[in-house]
Structures are given as C-alpha cells and as structure tokens.
C-alpha cells in the first residue's frame, strides 16, 4: 500500500493541490463569471441567520471581507462542504470525492444523507468539480458563487489569488490541511452569518463523541498515535503530528498523545514526519496505533524484524483502517462524519485498548 494524496494530506486532492498552479485561466472570464446573476440561491441562507455583515475572516493569505450574507456557496478542499451543509446551506458547488466510501456518486454517504434531508437531490443537488489533478476553477466560476470556503485545504497563494477573482475566498488558517473540525464549522458559520447554528452543530457533534466515549470506559488513561506504514517498503514509517486532524480527533475520544509523538511534533511544522525503522524504539510508550491498510497489514508488520519491536505492533493493539471504508474517510473528521461514524471508530479503538497491558 502506498501513501496516496489523501493519506498524506487528509484529503484526496491535497498533494496535488499543494503543487498545482492555476495557469491558463482568463482573469477576464473569471471576473465576468463572478459578476453573473446570483438571484437563484440553492438554499435560503437568510433563514436562521444571526450574523451581521460585512464580516472579515483572517487566514493564511490575509483577510477576506464578505460584504453581505452569501447565498451561493462553493467549497474546495476537504470536509468544508460538510460544515456548510450541517449549517443548513446547500452548496452550489463542491469537490467530487474520487476514492474512499464515495463510490460512483462522488459524494460521501453522510454528506449524501444530509443533502437528501435538505431536499438537495437531482437537479437541486450541488454541482461537483474535480480536484484530483487540479482545482477546476472554470467549473466553480460557472456556478456563480458569492463565497468560496476552503478552511480545510492546502491551496497555494496563486490558487487563492485566482479564486478570489471569482468570489471572496476563505483559505486555511495557520498551516495547510491543519484546520480542526471545530474551526471549519466556526469559520464557515461566521462566513455564512450562522454563528448560532454553528455552535449548535458543534454541541451536537460533541454529544455524539461523548456518547461513544461513555460506551468504552477502558479507553480512559490510554494513549494513541496515527501512523502510516508502506508495507512494501518498511525502512521508514510516517507519524502524523499533533498538527494533523487525525491525532486531534483521538484526543476528542479521550485518548492522550504519547510523549514520543509530542516530541516529534515539536520538531517539525509538517503534519507528518518520517522516522527510520531503526529508530522505532522511541515508540515504546505508544498504547494504540491507528493506521491505514487491509487484512494483511498487521501480520506483515509483525513479521518485520524492526517494526515488530514496537510494543503496540507486537501485541496487536492496532486499529487498521481500510481507505475504502467509511472510516477511511472519517478518521479525519467532519461536522457530518462524526455522528455517522464515531461509534464505530470508538468500538475499534476499544478492541485495541483491550490488548494493552
């Protein structure tokens, strides 16, 4: 199994987005599209609104001001569409998911279910743009958005500048692909003038997390780390740092971060760090490991002369997540994936915790 763009960046499009440049797009065409009629909104964004406009939102590339409440919302990157939909707004456009649990629809199951509840099916469903190689800005512009939300993304400065010619664009805060699920909800809610609704979404998700944790008291006092193993080349392993959404979600579930991972996280600004296999003895303090793989992954790791020396590997306190399963798309959580999958995730973590001495 090779580490693909989503396992690296927390999304299917991350690695490519970080390197891609939005070349060859006519600024005149984009400006014309952004000025198109916006009279037909995909949802009534004025309902349940408590935000005062204009609002200004700071992010990695400066500050974006939204003059009036958006009615046509486009999302880019990963999980942003779920935050917008959880707030009761149907995007006019959002990314097509091309792997994982989305199947042929290009929409993850919890996202599809939420859209159905909002009546956004058939002709009323969001348009899907492709980000598997580059962001299809022409497709985005064709939907005439009045805001583009990319809180959880890795867009480059040139991409941001190009999209800002289509509509006010919210880039990521801090580091690329590092926005936590609460941040995604909070900033999306601010941009849409739905801050009260945003607080309710977060409260509901936290309630779902609390219920899952309460069902597994054995998780208390344990720690966990998310790692990636290329089973065809075990000379190095990748450790997700505390800057990544996956380890942060483990903390939501009551698991602490191992001291070894905290130390690694302080040594880099990246969301992961590669560690040579001969140095795996530093992970003696890890109780539970979460990784991507299949039915053969754990046995392969347990046969490797170096990797097998990690206590969690040796005793089998490992949660192996199939990338094509619902959890493959959900351990980097979203506003909609949490209530749909957190119980299953907690069950698997509890099974691993039971093997810890």
ROROPA-650906 format. One record per residue (C-alpha): x, y, z; residue in one letter. Coordinates in Angstrom, 3 decimals, padded with zeros to 6 digits, m for minus. Layout:
{u:X v:Y w:Z residu:a}
...
This chain:
{u:000.000 v:000.000 w:000.000 residu:x}
{u:001.453 v:003.352 w:m000.976 residu:x}
{u:000.667 v:006.560 w:000.829 residu:x}
{u:m001.633 v:008.421 w:m001.524 residu:x}
{u:m002.603 v:012.072 w:m001.547 residu:x}
{u:m005.424 v:011.664 w:000.919 residu:x}
{u:m003.422 v:009.730 w:003.500 residu:x}
{u:m000.667 v:012.327 w:003.202 residu:x}
{u:m002.811 v:015.463 w:003.207 residu:x}
{u:m006.008 v:014.370 w:004.846 residu:x}
{u:m007.803 v:014.614 w:001.533 residu:x}
{u:m007.848 v:013.031 w:m001.869 residu:x}
{u:m006.578 v:016.160 w:m003.511 residu:x}
{u:m004.044 v:017.504 w:m001.043 residu:x}
{u:m000.700 v:016.543 w:m002.513 residu:x}
{u:m001.659 v:017.757 w:m005.960 residu:x}
{u:m003.193 v:020.979 w:m004.720 residu:x}
{u:m000.039 v:021.905 w:m002.856 residu:x}
{u:001.993 v:021.664 w:m006.061 residu:x}
{u:m000.512 v:022.775 w:m008.689 residu:x}
{u:m000.683 v:026.248 w:m010.181 residu:x}
{u:m003.822 v:027.707 w:m011.671 residu:x}
{u:m002.343 v:028.657 w:m015.034 residu:x}
{u:m004.077 v:029.478 w:m018.280 residu:x}
{u:m007.312 v:030.780 w:m016.731 residu:x}
{u:m008.538 v:034.066 w:m018.103 residu:x}
{u:m008.911 v:036.680 w:m015.393 residu:x}
{u:m011.423 v:038.455 w:m017.586 residu:x}
{u:m013.532 v:035.287 w:m017.860 residu:x}
{u:m013.375 v:034.688 w:m014.125 residu:x}
{u:m014.348 v:038.237 w:m013.329 residu:x}
{u:m017.270 v:038.002 w:m015.719 residu:x}
{u:m018.442 v:034.783 w:m014.093 residu:x}
{u:m018.202 v:036.240 w:m010.620 residu:x}
{u:m020.401 v:039.101 w:m011.708 residu:x}
{u:m023.133 v:036.817 w:m013.045 residu:x}
{u:m026.644 v:036.910 w:m011.660 residu:x}
{u:m026.911 v:035.408 w:m008.195 residu:x}
{u:m030.662 v:035.650 w:m007.819 residu:x}
{u:m031.254 v:031.875 w:m007.602 residu:x}
{u:m029.852 v:030.609 w:m004.315 residu:x}
{u:m029.532 v:026.891 w:m003.600 residu:x}
{u:m030.991 v:027.443 w:m000.149 residu:x}
{u:m032.438 v:030.256 w:001.896 residu:x}
{u:m029.246 v:031.459 w:003.530 residu:x}
{u:m031.109 v:034.293 w:005.227 residu:x}
{u:m033.079 v:031.939 w:007.444 residu:x}
{u:m031.741 v:031.247 w:010.943 residu:x}
{u:m029.162 v:033.983 w:010.442 residu:x}
{u:m027.738 v:035.927 w:013.322 residu:x}
{u:m024.602 v:037.327 w:011.675 residu:x}
{u:m024.002 v:040.987 w:010.969 residu:x}
{u:m022.349 v:041.879 w:007.689 residu:x}
{u:m019.840 v:042.761 w:006.483 residu:x}
{u:m017.634 v:040.183 w:008.207 residu:x}
{u:m013.864 v:039.824 w:007.920 residu:x}
{u:m012.091 v:036.486 w:008.298 residu:x}
{u:m008.326 v:036.162 w:008.677 residu:x}
{u:m006.460 v:033.236 w:007.117 residu:x}
{u:m003.024 v:032.252 w:005.812 residu:x}
{u:m003.132 v:034.725 w:002.924 residu:x}
{u:m004.550 v:037.740 w:004.692 residu:x}
{u:m008.107 v:038.815 w:005.438 residu:x}
{u:m011.221 v:038.263 w:003.365 residu:x}
{u:m014.198 v:040.550 w:003.793 residu:x}
{u:m017.690 v:039.342 w:002.922 residu:x}
{u:m019.925 v:042.334 w:002.376 residu:x}
{u:m023.333 v:040.639 w:002.607 residu:x}
{u:m024.709 v:037.269 w:003.566 residu:x}
{u:m023.763 v:034.693 w:000.921 residu:x}
{u:m026.493 v:032.753 w:m000.826 residu:x}
{u:m024.370 v:030.821 w:m003.338 residu:x}
{u:m021.597 v:028.901 w:m001.624 residu:x}
{u:m018.788 v:026.914 w:m003.231 residu:x}
{u:m016.405 v:024.745 w:m001.228 residu:x}
{u:m012.948 v:023.416 w:m002.038 residu:x}
{u:m010.627 v:021.056 w:m000.198 residu:x}
{u:m011.731 v:018.500 w:002.379 residu:x}
{u:m014.704 v:018.500 w:004.828 residu:x}
{u:m015.689 v:022.111 w:004.151 residu:x}
{u:m018.789 v:021.013 w:002.278 residu:x}
{u:m019.913 v:019.025 w:005.333 residu:x}
{u:m019.673 v:022.069 w:007.591 residu:x}
{u:m021.678 v:024.176 w:005.155 residu:x}
{u:m024.361 v:021.501 w:004.756 residu:x}
{u:m024.523 v:020.929 w:008.522 residu:x}
{u:m025.282 v:024.645 w:008.811 residu:x}
{u:m028.311 v:024.087 w:006.596 residu:x}
{u:m026.855 v:025.551 w:003.412 residu:x}
{u:m026.682 v:023.554 w:000.183 residu:x}
{u:m023.521 v:024.452 w:m001.754 residu:x}
{u:m023.935 v:025.354 w:m005.396 residu:x}
{u:m020.662 v:023.521 w:m005.975 residu:x}
{u:m018.312 v:021.246 w:m004.019 residu:x}
{u:m015.465 v:018.787 w:m004.717 residu:x}
{u:m016.126 v:015.356 w:m006.179 residu:x}
{u:m014.712 v:012.630 w:m003.936 residu:x}
{u:m012.934 v:010.159 w:m006.199 residu:x}
{u:m011.948 v:007.444 w:m003.733 residu:x}
{u:m012.901 v:006.101 w:m000.335 residu:x}
{u:m016.532 v:005.422 w:000.552 residu:x}
{u:m017.999 v:007.809 w:m002.002 residu:x}
{u:m018.303 v:005.217 w:m004.743 residu:x}
{u:m019.513 v:006.363 w:m008.137 residu:x}
{u:m021.612 v:009.211 w:m006.740 residu:x}
{u:m018.619 v:011.350 w:m005.795 residu:x}
{u:m020.337 v:012.173 w:m002.504 residu:x}
{u:m019.596 v:010.543 w:000.859 residu:x}
{u:m022.542 v:008.713 w:002.434 residu:x}
{u:m023.117 v:011.080 w:005.367 residu:x}
{u:m022.938 v:014.078 w:003.026 residu:x}
{u:m025.412 v:012.446 w:000.658 residu:x}
{u:m027.803 v:011.699 w:003.526 residu:x}
{u:m027.668 v:015.289 w:004.779 residu:x}
{u:m028.296 v:016.673 w:001.299 residu:x}
{u:m031.307 v:014.400 w:000.950 residu:x}
{u:m032.733 v:015.774 w:004.206 residu:x}
{u:m032.372 v:019.271 w:002.773 residu:x}
{u:m034.139 v:018.219 w:m000.411 residu:x}
{u:m030.965 v:018.717 w:m002.436 residu:x}
{u:m031.244 v:015.806 w:m004.835 residu:x}
{u:m031.461 v:015.553 w:m008.598 residu:x}
{u:m031.386 v:018.984 w:m010.220 residu:x}
{u:m031.221 v:020.596 w:m006.776 residu:x}
{u:m028.014 v:018.782 w:m005.802 residu:x}
{u:m024.691 v:020.667 w:m005.750 residu:x}
{u:m022.539 v:020.622 w:m008.854 residu:x}
{u:m019.320 v:018.659 w:m008.375 residu:x}
{u:m015.943 v:019.923 w:m009.546 residu:x}
{u:m012.828 v:017.773 w:m009.892 residu:x}
{u:m009.779 v:018.327 w:m007.687 residu:x}
{u:m007.999 v:015.042 w:m008.397 residu:x}
{u:m005.366 v:016.785 w:m010.520 residu:x}
{u:m006.027 v:020.495 w:m010.058 residu:x}
{u:m008.917 v:022.668 w:m008.932 residu:x}
{u:m011.369 v:023.104 w:m011.796 residu:x}
{u:m011.841 v:026.838 w:m011.345 residu:x}
{u:m013.821 v:027.154 w:m014.555 residu:x}
{u:m016.415 v:024.751 w:m013.167 residu:x}
{u:m016.525 v:026.715 w:m009.913 residu:x}
{u:m016.890 v:030.035 w:m011.718 residu:x}
{u:m019.721 v:028.621 w:m013.831 residu:x}
{u:m021.849 v:028.217 w:m010.673 residu:x}
{u:m021.515 v:031.939 w:m009.855 residu:x}
{u:m020.653 v:031.568 w:m006.158 residu:x}
{u:m020.589 v:034.603 w:m003.903 residu:x}
{u:m018.180 v:032.944 w:m001.464 residu:x}
{u:m015.645 v:030.095 w:m001.731 residu:x}
{u:m014.845 v:028.261 w:001.505 residu:x}
{u:m011.543 v:026.380 w:001.826 residu:x}
{u:m010.860 v:026.395 w:005.562 residu:x}
{u:m009.617 v:022.808 w:005.440 residu:x}
{u:m007.463 v:022.873 w:002.325 residu:x}
{u:m003.943 v:023.328 w:001.046 residu:x}
{u:m004.446 v:025.900 w:m001.668 residu:x}
{u:m001.392 v:027.821 w:m002.800 residu:x}
{u:m001.206 v:031.596 w:m002.797 residu:x}
{u:m001.609 v:031.712 w:m006.573 residu:x}
{u:m004.671 v:029.470 w:m006.349 residu:x}
{u:m006.103 v:031.730 w:m003.662 residu:x}
{u:m005.495 v:034.823 w:m005.776 residu:x}
{u:m007.163 v:033.253 w:m008.799 residu:x}
{u:m010.212 v:032.073 w:m006.868 residu:x}
{u:m010.540 v:035.456 w:m005.189 residu:x}
{u:m011.269 v:036.862 w:m008.638 residu:x}
{u:m014.301 v:034.567 w:m008.785 residu:x}
{u:m015.625 v:035.338 w:m005.287 residu:x}
{u:m014.366 v:036.188 w:m001.785 residu:x}
{u:m012.311 v:033.149 w:m000.772 residu:x}
{u:m011.569 v:031.833 w:002.720 residu:x}
{u:m008.246 v:029.976 w:002.768 residu:x}
{u:m006.906 v:027.826 w:005.587 residu:x}
{u:m005.912 v:029.364 w:008.940 residu:x}
{u:m002.397 v:028.551 w:010.105 residu:x}
{u:m000.866 v:025.570 w:008.281 residu:x}
{u:m002.221 v:023.842 w:005.182 residu:x}
{u:m004.590 v:020.930 w:005.855 residu:x}
{u:m004.393 v:021.573 w:009.610 residu:x}
{u:m007.781 v:023.168 w:010.375 residu:x}
{u:m009.585 v:021.163 w:013.054 residu:x}
{u:m013.233 v:020.221 w:012.592 residu:x}
{u:m014.459 v:022.832 w:015.085 residu:x}
{u:m012.501 v:025.531 w:013.250 residu:x}
{u:m014.053 v:024.503 w:009.960 residu:x}
{u:m017.534 v:024.825 w:011.434 residu:x}
{u:m016.819 v:028.081 w:013.266 residu:x}
{u:m015.249 v:029.901 w:010.305 residu:x}
{u:m017.849 v:028.595 w:007.864 residu:x}
{u:m020.607 v:029.725 w:010.224 residu:x}
{u:m019.056 v:033.183 w:010.501 residu:x}
{u:m018.769 v:033.481 w:006.717 residu:x}
{u:m022.402 v:032.477 w:006.258 residu:x}
{u:m023.842 v:034.523 w:009.116 residu:x}
{u:m024.909 v:031.413 w:011.010 residu:x}
{u:m022.824 v:031.513 w:014.157 residu:x}
{u:m025.619 v:030.343 w:016.476 residu:x}
{u:m026.274 v:027.387 w:014.205 residu:x}
{u:m022.553 v:026.679 w:014.163 residu:x}
{u:m022.458 v:026.452 w:017.954 residu:x}
{u:m025.362 v:024.001 w:017.842 residu:x}
{u:m023.620 v:021.829 w:015.233 residu:x}
{u:m020.501 v:021.658 w:017.394 residu:x}
{u:m022.564 v:020.862 w:020.503 residu:x}
{u:m024.384 v:018.053 w:018.687 residu:x}
{u:m021.125 v:016.558 w:017.420 residu:x}
{u:m019.573 v:016.775 w:020.859 residu:x}
{u:m022.617 v:014.988 w:022.279 residu:x}
{u:m022.125 v:012.162 w:019.754 residu:x}
{u:m018.458 v:011.926 w:020.738 residu:x}
{u:m019.315 v:011.874 w:024.457 residu:x}
{u:m021.827 v:009.066 w:023.903 residu:x}
{u:m019.247 v:006.975 w:022.030 residu:x}
{u:m016.601 v:007.554 w:024.698 residu:x}
{u:m019.009 v:006.737 w:027.532 residu:x}
{u:m019.674 v:003.335 w:025.954 residu:x}
{u:m015.972 v:002.452 w:026.276 residu:x}
{u:m014.579 v:003.401 w:029.696 residu:x}
{u:m011.483 v:001.267 w:029.004 residu:x}
{u:m010.223 v:003.993 w:026.668 residu:x}
{u:m009.583 v:006.221 w:029.671 residu:x}
{u:m005.911 v:006.523 w:030.521 residu:x}
{u:m004.713 v:005.149 w:027.180 residu:x}
{u:m002.744 v:006.992 w:024.520 residu:x}
{u:m002.779 v:006.571 w:020.753 residu:x}
{u:m000.860 v:007.591 w:017.653 residu:x}
{u:m001.782 v:007.653 w:013.962 residu:x}
{u:000.985 v:006.230 w:011.783 residu:x}
{u:001.401 v:005.195 w:008.176 residu:x}
{u:003.283 v:002.084 w:007.063 residu:x}
{u:004.124 v:001.348 w:003.440 residu:x}
{u:004.120 v:m002.443 w:003.726 residu:x}
{u:006.145 v:m002.729 w:000.518 residu:x}
{u:008.951 v:m000.625 w:001.989 residu:x}
{u:009.245 v:m000.696 w:005.766 residu:x}
{u:012.554 v:001.159 w:006.022 residu:x}
{u:010.639 v:004.208 w:007.291 residu:x}
{u:007.322 v:004.911 w:008.944 residu:x}
{u:005.345 v:008.141 w:008.884 residu:x}
{u:003.988 v:009.563 w:012.127 residu:x}
{u:001.141 v:012.066 w:011.995 residu:x}
{u:001.958 v:015.030 w:014.216 residu:x}
{u:m000.325 v:016.950 w:016.534 residu:x}
{u:m000.819 v:019.468 w:013.697 residu:x}
{u:m002.942 v:016.900 w:011.880 residu:x}
{u:m006.687 v:016.402 w:012.342 residu:x}
{u:m006.424 v:012.646 w:012.920 residu:x}
{u:m004.402 v:012.718 w:016.171 residu:x}
{u:m006.527 v:015.639 w:017.374 residu:x}
{u:m009.658 v:013.539 w:016.904 residu:x}
{u:m008.136 v:010.805 w:019.069 residu:x}
{u:m007.881 v:013.383 w:021.853 residu:x}
{u:m011.583 v:014.154 w:021.358 residu:x}
{u:m012.156 v:010.473 w:022.037 residu:x}
{u:m010.370 v:010.657 w:025.373 residu:x}
{u:m007.008 v:009.275 w:024.271 residu:x}
{u:m003.856 v:011.204 w:025.077 residu:x}
{u:m000.891 v:011.838 w:022.770 residu:x}
{u:002.209 v:009.720 w:023.536 residu:x}
{u:005.235 v:011.687 w:024.720 residu:x}
{u:007.226 v:010.349 w:021.761 residu:x}
{u:004.724 v:011.842 w:019.311 residu:x}
{u:004.633 v:015.137 w:021.188 residu:x}
{u:008.425 v:015.338 w:020.870 residu:x}
{u:008.327 v:014.602 w:017.146 residu:x}
{u:005.563 v:017.174 w:016.650 residu:x}
{u:007.676 v:019.898 w:018.217 residu:x}
{u:010.494 v:019.176 w:015.760 residu:x}
{u:008.512 v:019.942 w:012.582 residu:x}
{u:005.844 v:022.223 w:011.166 residu:x}
{u:004.575 v:019.407 w:008.942 residu:x}
{u:001.511 v:017.276 w:009.649 residu:x}
{u:003.707 v:014.159 w:009.497 residu:x}
{u:007.327 v:013.125 w:009.945 residu:x}
{u:009.194 v:010.126 w:008.550 residu:x}
{u:011.107 v:008.045 w:011.067 residu:x}
{u:013.754 v:005.458 w:010.130 residu:x}
{u:012.783 v:001.935 w:011.117 residu:x}
{u:015.955 v:001.513 w:013.175 residu:x}
{u:014.679 v:004.273 w:015.476 residu:x}
{u:011.276 v:002.786 w:016.293 residu:x}
{u:012.313 v:002.021 w:019.855 residu:x}
{u:011.181 v:005.568 w:020.704 residu:x}
{u:007.589 v:004.353 w:020.310 residu:x}
{u:007.763 v:002.023 w:023.313 residu:x}
{u:005.350 v:004.407 w:025.046 residu:x}
{u:002.540 v:004.077 w:022.457 residu:x}
{u:m000.507 v:002.120 w:023.641 residu:x}
{u:m002.587 v:002.101 w:020.441 residu:x}
{u:m001.615 v:002.661 w:016.816 residu:x}
{u:m004.124 v:003.695 w:014.157 residu:x}
{u:m003.044 v:003.102 w:010.581 residu:x}
{u:m004.382 v:002.591 w:007.069 residu:x}
{u:m004.296 v:m000.845 w:005.499 residu:x}
{u:m006.143 v:m004.114 w:004.985 residu:x}
{u:m006.472 v:m007.592 w:006.490 residu:x}
{u:m002.807 v:m008.341 w:005.824 residu:x}
{u:m001.291 v:m005.162 w:007.252 residu:x}
{u:m000.867 v:m006.144 w:010.898 residu:x}
{u:000.562 v:m009.594 w:010.146 residu:x}
{u:003.025 v:m008.022 w:007.699 residu:x}
{u:004.170 v:m005.525 w:010.338 residu:x}
{u:004.511 v:m008.264 w:012.948 residu:x}
{u:006.840 v:m010.191 w:010.637 residu:x}
{u:009.207 v:m007.277 w:010.047 residu:x}
{u:012.322 v:m007.573 w:012.238 residu:x}
{u:012.370 v:m003.882 w:013.209 residu:x}
{u:008.749 v:m002.708 w:013.062 residu:x}
{u:007.631 v:m005.745 w:015.052 residu:x}
{u:009.650 v:m004.465 w:018.014 residu:x}
{u:007.149 v:m001.667 w:018.611 residu:x}
{u:005.153 v:m002.973 w:021.598 residu:x}
{u:001.793 v:m001.950 w:020.123 residu:x}
{u:002.599 v:m003.864 w:016.926 residu:x}
{u:003.845 v:m006.885 w:018.834 residu:x}
{u:000.719 v:m007.206 w:020.987 residu:x}
{u:m001.661 v:m006.217 w:018.193 residu:x}
{u:m003.153 v:m003.109 w:019.779 residu:x}
{u:m003.545 v:m001.671 w:016.295 residu:x}
{u:m006.584 v:m000.258 w:014.504 residu:x}
{u:m006.241 v:m000.873 w:010.779 residu:x}
{u:m008.495 v:001.383 w:008.693 residu:x}
{u:m009.445 v:000.424 w:005.144 residu:x}
{u:m009.220 v:003.550 w:002.986 residu:x}
{u:m012.260 v:002.421 w:001.011 residu:x}
{u:m014.421 v:002.101 w:004.118 residu:x}
{u:m016.477 v:004.835 w:005.760 residu:x}
{u:m013.838 v:005.194 w:008.476 residu:x}
{u:m011.175 v:005.659 w:005.796 residu:x}
{u:m012.802 v:008.995 w:005.046 residu:x}
{u:m013.819 v:009.788 w:008.615 residu:x}
{u:m010.852 v:009.481 w:010.967 residu:x}
{u:m010.034 v:012.967 w:009.686 residu:x}
{u:m013.461 v:014.101 w:010.915 residu:x}
{u:m016.076 v:016.487 w:009.633 residu:x}
{u:m019.243 v:018.005 w:011.035 residu:x}
{u:m021.294 v:015.294 w:009.305 residu:x}
{u:m018.974 v:012.290 w:009.548 residu:x}
{u:m018.753 v:012.438 w:013.353 residu:x}
{u:m022.342 v:011.453 w:014.215 residu:x}
{u:m022.306 v:008.893 w:011.408 residu:x}
{u:m019.075 v:007.072 w:012.302 residu:x}
{u:m017.750 v:007.960 w:015.758 residu:x}
{u:m019.431 v:004.975 w:017.416 residu:x}
{u:m017.784 v:002.511 w:015.024 residu:x}
{u:m014.415 v:004.209 w:015.465 residu:x}
{u:m014.669 v:004.064 w:019.255 residu:x}
{u:m015.556 v:000.361 w:019.031 residu:x}
{u:m012.367 v:m000.371 w:017.081 residu:x}
{u:m010.239 v:001.702 w:019.430 residu:x}
{u:m011.716 v:m000.155 w:022.395 residu:x}
{u:m010.843 v:m003.519 w:020.816 residu:x}
{u:m007.233 v:m002.359 w:020.519 residu:x}
{u:m007.230 v:m000.900 w:024.042 residu:x}
{u:m008.267 v:m004.286 w:025.444 residu:x}
{u:m004.913 v:m005.685 w:024.271 residu:x}
{u:m002.889 v:m003.110 w:026.214 residu:x}
{u:m001.401 v:m004.489 w:029.421 residu:x}
